Amino acid sequence: MAKKKNKPTTQPFSPEQYIRTKARKLPIVVCYINSDWQSFGLANIMVVRQHASGNYTYGSYLVDIFCLGLKNSYYRFSDTETYFNQWLEQMNNYQSFEKISYEEAHNIIYGAIAFAEEAGIQPHKSFALTQYLLEEDDENVPLIEYEFGHNGKHMLVADNTLMLNRYRPLLEKNLGEGNFTFTLKTDDDEYDDDEYEYDDDDENRENTWLEKTDREEFMEALESLSNKLKKSNLLPHTEYTYVHPAYPTECHLENEWLMQVLYDKKYTIRMPDEMLDKILALPHDSLRHDLEQILLWETGRTCDSIEENRWDEDYDSPLLHCLFLLPEVGDEHSLEVVLETLRQNETYYDFHCGDAIHDFYAATIYRLGQKHLPTLLDYMMEEGLYTWAKIEVSEAVAQVAVMQPERRDEAIEWFRTLLTAYTQNLTETATRCDASLAGMITNQLIDIKAVELLPEIKALYDTGLVDEFICGKYSTVEDEMNSSNTFLKNELTIDLHERYVKFEKQWGK
């Protein structure tokens, strides 16, 4: 018998908290820089990290290599591949980008920051957070020497007199008069270059720095993109408001040895076949009872707070094993228990599943819920639940259309009912469906070519509150639905042993 422990209260992770504490554990998959950064003196650098789920978290750094160092930065958190590719495409519409190594990106950013600090100029305040999307600036990152400034000096390119008056005294104080140069753009688009000395062999001096028109176009493009990203952030987001019932504070099992096995850290990623056989040899009613009890008890232990020392583990295995095993012996009541775990807050999933929530849930919901679609619909209609948990249920229903073609019409009608209800709920104060959920469900329907639902999808888009960065514009959705491509969605892995093998292959160290 295990008792519930006292534990400190914790709040769900925000993106900012995640970036500060965990982002550096995500692998860096690619870095970009505008190809003309050395001529223009203004580098826009992107450092992209990828979650195990495939989503991207990335930082964008606007770096003035002539004088000011890091002028600005921002981040995007856990964007889908579709969203990321659309964002990158928009950036390439404004400037040509090329890939660079992380070491190059790191040295340009930190080198420009150090160069600016010589003049008393600190990096933009946004760097207090976005620095955690970079590796620590230590000896583990190889040093690459770059030339900053122009002709060995800091050169301030001032957009206006106000900017010049802000920085010039600082440069004089820290560098000394005559040890820097500046250029001021005048109202008639000409540079006041009295203090700038050109090289005699400079044949194309407009390439020495970014001309006013080009610089303004670039900055306007960044502002436009920033506004689009802000709009995406302002789209409706469901606030988590679920008030959970009382969960068991003690775990009474009919097979007490099962507790030790499911919590054994040797089996964190995969349960050995021989142990699976031993577990499945138990009377199914008894095993089902114990698995449901462990799920509810563990949920009670972690729904409101999580003991600090438990965060040290990469995975917490009990939930994984229960969700993998329960479809082998479960019934409709088991489905209700699993859905109860899908009513928890973001921290619960971050702790138990990390980026693997899809691998934990989709096949389990499919196997337990395929004959209980009304129950799944009722869950999707509930208010105040975590969006990324709901997506696993709609994914399971989409798989009914893929894996059981004879039931396609049934699945389509399920989605029709859902979309009709969500269209009415998709407002700025969405409680059942937010912009992300609408976008993800649209992607699921594209994957199964649900052309029958185009009128309902169009009505959803007509609210103006679908996150198009996730699923594209409606015209794109319509084109993909009507294309001659076959189903894009892969079938779920539902065999117990194969699920463990796949999970170990993807998440094992």
N, C-alpha and C positions, 0 to 999 in steps of 0.2 A: 504494500500500500504506500503510495507516495502522496505527500501533502504539498499543497500550494505554498510557495515560499514568499516571504515579504520581499518586495522589490521596489526600486525607485521609479517614480513616474517619468515616462519619456514621451516626447511629442513626435509625430511623424516627421521624417526627414523632408526638408525642403530641398529644392535643387541646389541652393546655396550651401546648405549643410553637406549635401552629398559631395559637391565639388571640393569643399575644403577638406573633407575627411577621407574620401574614397576615390576621387577622380584619377589620382596618380597610379592607381592599381589597374586602370583600364589601359589596354595597349594602344599606342599611337600607330595609326594605320596609314596616314598620309599627311603631308604638309604642302601648302601652296604659297606662292608669292607672285605678285604682279611682275611680269617679265621686264618692265622698264624701270624698276625701282631704283637702280643705281643712277640712271640718267635724271630721273625726276626728283630723286631725293626723298621720295615718300613710298614706303613699303607697306603693303597690306598683306599681312601674313596670317595664314589659317593653320591651326594645329588641330587635327581631328583624332579623337579617340573613339573606340568602338566598344559598346557593351556586348556581353556575350549573346544577348538577344538579337544582335545585328543593328540595333539603333546606334545613333551617333551623338556624342557630346563633343562640342568643339568650341575653340576660342578664336576670335578674330582680333588682330592687333594692328593698329594703324601707327606706323613708326616713321618719324621724321629723322632721317639719318644725318641731316645737315646740322641740326641744332637741338631740337626740342625733345628728342627721344620718343617715348611712348605717349602719343597724343590722345589716344582713346583705345578702348577695347570693349568687347562684349562677348557673351557666350550664348550658345543654344544648348539646351539640355535634352538628351534622350530623344532626338528626332528620328523619325523613320527614314529608311533609305530613300523613299519617294520624296519626302520633304527635303532631305539633304541635297539630293540631285537637282531638284528644282531651284533651291537656293544657290547652288554652285552655278547652275546654268544662267541665272539672273546676274550673278557676279561677272561671269564671262561675257555677258552682253555689254558690260561697261569697260572691262579691261581684260587683257589677255593674261591668263595665269599659267604658271608652270609649276611642276612638282619640284620640291627640294627635300633634302634629308632633314630629319629633326635637328641634327647637330647644327646645320646651317641656320635653320629658323631660330634656334635657341641663341646662337651667338650673335645674330643680327639684332634680336630683340634686346638681349641683355647688354650687348656691346653699345647699342644706341642709348640705352638707359644710363649706363656708366658714363658715356660721353656727355650726355645732357647734365648729369649730376656734377660734372666738373664745372659747369656754368651755374650750378645752384638750382637746376630745374629738376623737379621730381616727376616720376611717372604719374600719369592720370590716376585719379582715385579709384577707378574701376579695376586697376591692377591688383588692388588688395584682395580681390576674389579671383580674377582670371589668371593670376600667377600659378594657381593650383592646377591649371590645365597644362602647365609646363612642368618639366622636371625641375628638381631643385638645382639652383645655380652653384654647382660644386665641381670637384675634380672628376666626377663620374661622367661629365659631358666633355668630350674632347674640345680643346680650345681651337677656334678658327679665327685668324686675324682678319679684320675688315677695316677699311679706311672710312672713317666718319668725318663729317664736316666737308669743307671744300678748300682745296689747296692747304690742308693742314690746319684750318681754322674753323671755328664755329661760324656758320652762316645762317642768320635768321631770315627766313622768307616771311615777311609780315603781310598779312592780308589787308590790314588797315592801320591807321595811325594809333588806334586804341591798343592794338596788339603790339605795335612797336613800342609804345610808351610803357606797356606792361613788362616787356622782357628786356628792353635796352638797359635800364638801370641795373637789373640783375646780372646781365652779362658784363657790364662795366665793373660791378663790384667784385665778381668772382674771377673774371679773366683779365681785367685791366683794359683800359681804353687802347684801341688799336690792335688788340689781340683777337678781334672777331670782326666779321663783316655782316652787313644786313642789306636787304633790299625791300623797298616799300612799293606796293602797287598803288598807283594813283587812280583818280576817278576816270581818266581817259584810257585806262587799261595799259598804261605804260609803267615800267619799273623806274623808280627813282634809284639809280645805281651809282650815285656819286661815290659811295664808299666801297663799291665792288670793283675789283681789278680783274679784267679778263686776261687770259693767256693769249699771247700773240698768235699762236697756232690754233686757236679755237675757231674752227671754220663754221661751226653750227651752234652758235651760242644758245639758241632756243632749247637745245637738248641738255644744257647744263643744269637747268632746274625745270620744274613744271610750270609752263606758261599759265597766266591767269585763267584763260578760257578752259584749258585742259584741267587745271587744278580744280576750278569751280565745278566743272562737269563731273569730275571724279567725286568730289565731296557731295555734290547734289545726288549722285547715284547712291553713295553710301547712305545718305539721309533718307532717300526714297526707300531703299531696302530696309533700313532700320524702322521706318514707319510701317512697312508691311509686316515686319516681324512683331512690332508692337501691336499692330492690329490683330495678328494671330494670337498674341498673348491676351488681348482684350476680348477675344471670342468667348462665348459662354463656357464656363468650367463648373462642373458639378461639385458643390461643396459637400464634403463627407459629413453626414449627420446621423448615421445609423447608431441607434441605441441598442446595444446587444443585451440579450437575456442573461440570466445567471448561468454560468457554466459549472460543471462539476469541480469541486475543490479537492476531491480525492478520486483516485483512479482505481476502481474495483475491477479486476480482471479475473476471468475464469481460467486463464492460462498465464500465471504470473511470470513465467520465464520469458514470455513474449516481450515484456517491457524491457528487460535487459538487452535482448537481441536488437530491438528496434532503435535503442539509444546507444548501441555500441558504436564507437567512433571508427572501428575497423570497417564498418559497413556504411560509411557516410555516403559514398557515391554509388556503390553497387552491393546488393545482397547476393552472396554466392548461390549458385543453382542448388547445391545440396541443402542449404538452409531454407531456400524457398520451398523446396519439396517437403521439408520437415514442417514448415509453417502451414502449407496448403494441405497437409495430411490431417490437420486438426478438423474436428467436426465443423462444418461450414457455419452453422448458426452460432457456435461458440466463438469462432474466429471473427465473424462479422461483428458480434457484440463487442469483442475486445478492441478491434480496430476503430469502431465508432467511439468507444469510450476514450481511447487514447487521443483521437482527433479533437474531441470536445474538451478534454482535460488540458491538452496542450494549447488549444486555442484560448482557454481561460487563463493560462499562465502567461500568454504573450499578447493578448488583445489590447491591453491598456498600457502595459509596461513590460520591459524585458530586462532581465538581470544583466548588469554591465559585463560580467565575465563571459556570458554566452555569446556576445558579439565577436569574440576572438576566433570562433570557428568559421571556416569558409562556408559550410553548409550545416544545417541542423536537420539530421536525418529522419526523425520520427514522422514528420508530415509527409516527406517524400515516400517513405515505405508504406504508410497507411493509404495514401492516394494511389500508389501503384498496385497494392494488394487488394484493396476493397472491391474493384470491379470483378475480381475472380469469384467473390462470394456475396456481393452486395445485392440489395433490393431497393425498392422505392424509398424506404426510410434512410438507407445509406446515402441516396442522392440528396435527401434533405440535409443530412449532416455535412456532406461535401459543400453544398450551397451555403450552409452556415459559415463555413470557413471562407467562402467567397464574399462574405459581407463585411470583412474586416478592413482595417485602415492600411494605408500605404506602408507604414513601418513594419507591420505584420508580414507583408509579402517580401519586403526588402530583407528582413531577417531570415525568413524561412526559405525563400525561393531565389533571392538575388535577382539576376536577370533571366532566370529559368522558369518563370511562372507558366509559360506556355507548355513546357515539358512536364511540369507538375500536373497541370489540370486538363488540358484539351482532350486527351484520349480518355481520361477518367470520366469527364462529363459526357463525352460521346457514348461510352459504353453503358454508363448508368442511366443516362437521360434520353437515349435514342427512342425509347418507347414511352417517354413521358414529356413530350414537347409542350403540353399545356403548363406543366410545372416549370419548365425552363422559361416559358413566356411570362409567367407570373413573376419570376425572379427578375427578368429584364424590365418589368414595369415598376419595380420598387424604387423608391426615391432615396437620394443621398448616399448611394453606394460608390465605391471606388471604380472609376471608369475602366481601368486596365484589368480589373477582375471581371467586369461584365463582358469584355471582349472575348474571354475564353468560352463563355456560354454560347454567344452567337457563332463563334468558330465551330463549336461542336455541331450546331444545327446545319451550318454550311457543309460540314463533312457528311451529314446524312444525304445531302444531294449528290455528293461525290461518290461515296462508298455504297450507297443503296439507290442507284438510279431509278428504280421503280417507285421510290418515295420522293422523288424530286418535287413533284407538285405539292406534296404535303409540306416540304421544307419551304418552298416558295411562298405558300400561303401563310406560313408562320412569319416569314420576313415581311410580307405585305401588311399583316396586322401590326407588326412591330413598327414599321416605318410610318404607317398612318398615325399611330399613337405618338411616335416621337416627333413627327412634324408639328403636331399641336403643342408639344412640350418644349420644342427647341426655341427658347427665348433667352434673353439676356440673363434670366434667373433660372436656367435649366436645372431641373431636379432629377429627371429620369435619364435624359440624354444631353450630352454637351457636344461641343464642336468636334472634339477628338473622337468621341464614340461614333458620331455620325460619319466622320471620315473613314474610320477603320471598318465599320460595317459596310460602307460603300465599296471599299477595297475587297472585302470578302465576297461581295456580290459580283464584282468584276471578275474575280477569280473563278466563279462558277457560271459565268456568262448568264446572269439572271436578267436577260433582256426583257422578260415579262414584267419586271419591276421598274422599268425606266420611268413610267409616269409617277410612281411613288418617289423615286429618287429625285426626279425633277422638282416635285413639290417640296422635298426636303431642302434642295438647293435654293428654292425660291424664298426661303426664310432669310437667306443671306448670312446664315450663321454656321455653315459647314466649313471646317478647316480645310481649305483647298490645298494647303501645303502637304496634307496627308494623302489626298486622293485625286488632286487635280481639279480643273474646272469641269463643269457638267458636260461641255462639248467633248472633252477628252474621255470622260466616262462613257458617253454615248458611242464614241468612235470605237473604244475598246470592246464594248459590249457587242457591237455589230461587226467586229472584225471576224475573219475566218479562222482565227486561232482556236485550237481546242482548249479544253480545261487547263488552266494554269496551276490550279491548286493540287498539291501532292496529297496523297492519302496519308492519314495518320498511322503511326505505328501503334498497334493496339495489343500485340502479343506481349505478355508480361516479361518474358526473358529478353525479347528483342528491345523492349523499352529500356531495360537496365543496361544492355549493351550499348545502345545508342546514347543513353545519358552519360555513361562512363566515358565514351569516346569524345563526346562534346565538352563535358565539364570536368573530367578527370585531369589531374595535374601531370 
